[in-house]
Amino acid sequence: MNKLIHLKLFLIGVLASFIISGCKKTEGTHKNGGQSHRISVAAAANLRDVLEELKKVYIKENSGRTIDITFASSGLMVQQILNGAPFDLFLSADASFPEILKKKNKASGNPETYAYGKIALWSATSDVSQGLKLVLNPDVKKIAIANPELAPYGKNAVGALKKSGLYESIEHKIVWAENIGQAAQFASTGNADIAFVALSNAMSQEMMNKGKYYVLSEKEAFPIPQSGTVLKGKNTAGAGDFLHFIRSEKAVPIWKKYGYQPEIKR
């Protein structure tokens, strides 16, 4: 009886090893076979709407491709990449963060500017036609701004307020958000009276339905050059192809639709 039990256990063990071995081979083959068709993108929060549309157009023209996009503040994305996060492409909300990755030997090639973004003042309840002076209004108790250390649009907003001499007067009103998307969320949900957001956020259908926006002039805040860089990863070719697409003539109408000035690769 004991011999029979041992024999059964032995056969079960052999069968299990074959199954596990077969699964590993299948997984490995699947991963290698699909590698060139899937890219992982780390993108700045302000790109959520425009990049999802660009992705749809790109996939429609390139059947079988898959693009996974993670959105967060540019600074947070850089931290994740430096800590080993397996992204193929980084699309920043400015030009400085991609340079950090290049210096840290994480980039494959040089960063490339793909668009220029503008900042806007948005509110569901206040008269934004007053422009920057609106921040001084006593009825405005809370002002949402993205963390300037992590989010270029937040840095741009703080710079505009300091340049206009308003920052010290309203600093106590500021509610710091993790990224530009969260700043927009604070204002749209009533957790802030006004918010400094990316123009692309303000032009989204949801934000347009809820409130109004004021676009800061170039004298108040310069447009932000946004750069991207292909990372040293599993699919540099696919990442490079997608970066080339978003800088092509085909992508121009989509960038403009969301308030960006595209940088075209000719």
Secondary structure by P-SEA (a helix, b strand, c coil): caaaaaaaaaaaaaaaaaaaaaaaaaaaaaaaaacccbbbbbccccaaaaaaaaaaaaaaacccbbbbbbbccaaaaaaaaaacccccccccccccaaaaaaaacccccbbbbcbbbbbbbbbccccccccccccccccccbbbbccccccaaaaaaaaaaaaacccccccccccccccaaaaaaaaaacccccccccccccccaaaaacbbbbbbccccccbbbbbbbbcccccaaaaaaaaaaaacccaaaaaaaacccccccc
